Amino acid sequence: MAYKYAYDDEDKRYQLPKLQTNRSMWKLMILNILTLGFYSIVFFIPLSFDLDKVDPKRNRDKTMNYLVAHIASAFTFAIIIDIWHHHIADRVDEALDRRNIDYEFNTGDFWKWFLFGSLILVGPFIYFHKLCTAMNLLCQSYNEKPVLDE
């Protein structure tokens, strides 16, 4: 009789953790309002980590930490947050291209909806919806096939 706690390498293989595929713009906006802006930290830090997993940079650099950008934005009139979002939009666009996902999201969406769209008040909502959709598609693709064939 085998020892009941024996570990059999052939039966148990390491599984990569599944990335979150249920990001929602509505959840982000509502919880951000209820927590006076602190939920954005909880939302965007894992988003940047997931982006680094889905599409690592070729030189192995990591995405700038959102918490650092959030704190620095207090001293730069939110310019650092705008730079961070521009950088994220560019990275997401590259990741969508590398994974051959047919979804339009790029830095133009950041400028069009996040910055200039804020003049009509609904622009940031559209930008965050597009960002959440793009990240959900990327994470779903990663969960199905973690390593891309080059």
Phi and psi in degrees as a GROMACS rama.xvg file:
@    title "Ramachandran Plot"
@    xaxis  label "Phi"
@    yaxis  label "Psi"
@TYPE xy
-76.0014  148.094  ALA-2
-62.9663  129.326  TYR-3
-69.5766  -14.2195  LYS-4
-105.529  14.7218  TYR-5
-66.2351  145.279  ALA-6
-102.536  120.488  TYR-7
-104.255  114.036  ASP-8
-62.0071  -30.9268  ASP-9
-76.732  -27.1831  GLU-10
-81.712  -31.7206  ASP-11
-118.573  114.538  LYS-12
-111.863  149.395  ARG-13
-67.0165  126.724  TYR-14
-106.863  131.627  GLN-15
-66.5446  142.068  LEU-16
-65.1072  143.253  PRO-17
-76.7711  137.566  LYS-18
-85.2955  153.986  LEU-19
-66.405  129.9  GLN-20
-122.342  21.4149  THR-21
-125.093  35.9276  ASN-22
-68.2699  140.482  ARG-23
-135.532  134.422  SER-24
-65.6417  -38.7016  MET-25
-64.1365  -43.3532  TRP-26
-62.1334  -43.1589  LYS-27
-59.7691  -48.9709  LEU-28
-67.3786  -45.7629  MET-29
-66.4608  -47.8804  ILE-30
-69.492  -29.8104  LEU-31
-66.278  -38.8228  ASN-32
-68.7172  -44.3266  ILE-33
-66.4846  -31.5166  LEU-34
-99.7181  13.2364  THR-35
57.6533  37.878  LEU-36
96.7422  -7.30848  GLY-37
-77.4812  -23.3563  PHE-38
-65.8298  -26.6508  TYR-39
-59.8563  -32.8243  SER-40
-65.4466  -45.9911  ILE-41
-65.5815  -30.2163  VAL-42
-80.326  -46.1302  PHE-43
-85.1129  -24.2555  PHE-44
-63.9253  -50.962  ILE-45
-64.2306  -31.5042  PRO-46
-61.0835  -43.6544  LEU-47
-69.5457  -36.4209  SER-48
-64.9187  -41.8411  PHE-49
-64.5931  -38.1807  ASP-50
-64.4113  -37.7375  LEU-51
-66.0021  -31.8388  ASP-52
-74.951  -44.2647  LYS-53
-66.4378  -43.0515  VAL-54
-139.874  79.3538  ASP-55
-65.3802  144.496  PRO-56
-65.9075  151.328  LYS-57
-64.863  -31.5528  ARG-58
-94.1868  12.5857  ASN-59
66.6706  13.1908  ARG-60
-71.1424  153.548  ASP-61
-102.266  159.627  LYS-62
-68.028  144.8  THR-63
-57.51  136.353  MET-64
-64.2463  131.06  ASN-65
-64.2067  -34.8835  TYR-66
-62.1004  -41.5775  LEU-67
-63.5084  -44.048  VAL-68
-64.5181  -39.1567  ALA-69
-63.8522  -44.0964  HIS-70
-68.9315  -43.2173  ILE-71
-66.435  -25.6005  ALA-72
-65.1923  -24.3244  SER-73
-65.2589  -27.7926  ALA-74
-97.4621  -10.2452  PHE-75
-119.521  18.961  THR-76
55.425  41.2719  PHE-77
68.7005  13.259  ALA-78
-67.4912  -36.5366  ILE-79
-63.7751  -39.9824  ILE-80
-63.245  -40.0582  ILE-81
-63.8329  -41.6396  ASP-82
-64.222  -41.3461  ILE-83
-61.7526  -46.8585  TRP-84
-65.2676  -37.9063  HIS-85
-61.4072  -44.2113  HIS-86
-63.393  -42.5955  HIS-87
-64.0461  -43.5536  ILE-88
-60.5245  -40.4229  ALA-89
-65.2604  -44.6196  ASP-90
-63.4065  -40.9797  ARG-91
-65.2039  -41.0296  VAL-92
-60.3063  -45.3667  ASP-93
-62.8799  -41.1891  GLU-94
-66.1532  -40.1896  ALA-95
-61.3136  -41.6283  LEU-96
-65.2671  -45.007  ASP-97
-64.8392  -33.0115  ARG-98
-93.0308  5.65386  ARG-99
54.0738  45.1853  ASN-100
-97.4767  126.394  ILE-101
-86.6252  82.1267  ASP-102
-147.16  132.288  TYR-103
-87.2607  112.125  GLU-104
-156.283  125.644  PHE-105
-155.774  -171.62  ASN-106
-67.1135  -23.7258  THR-107
-62.0616  -36.5424  GLY-108
-65.3168  -36.4566  ASP-109
-61.8835  -51.7973  PHE-110
-66.0695  -42.8755  TRP-111
-69.0166  -47.5208  LYS-112
-96.8578  -45.9885  TRP-113
-71.6196  -47.3122  PHE-114
-87.6872  -62.5348  LEU-115
-74.4335  -29.8044  PHE-116
-69.2312  -18.2192  GLY-117
-67.5125  -17.4227  SER-118
-68.6597  -26.7936  LEU-119
-103.565  9.86685  ILE-120
71.594  -23.9844  LEU-121
-97.2126  -9.26244  VAL-122
-56.9063  -49.4877  GLY-123
-60.0972  -33.4674  PRO-124
-62.0983  -42.7841  PHE-125
-66.287  -42.8327  ILE-126
-60.3436  -47.6115  TYR-127
-66.8281  -34.1379  PHE-128
-63.2838  -45.8938  HIS-129
-65.5606  -39.0925  LYS-130
-64.0934  -45.8555  LEU-131
-63.0767  -42.3318  CYS-132
-63.1064  -44.9185  THR-133
-63.1337  -43.1369  ALA-134
-68.5411  -36.1424  MET-135
-62.9556  -41.9402  ASN-136
-64.9713  -41.9006  LEU-137
-64.329  -44.5438  LEU-138
-68.216  -35.6851  CYS-139
-64.4096  -42.1976  GLN-140
-63.4251  -41.5297  SER-141
-64.7667  -41.6807  TYR-142
-62.4081  -33.8124  ASN-143
-78.471  -39.8936  GLU-144
-144.601  91.4351  LYS-145
-62.4639  -38.9794  PRO-146
-109.103  128.077  VAL-147
-86.6047  145.256  LEU-148
-82.043  125.689  ASP-149
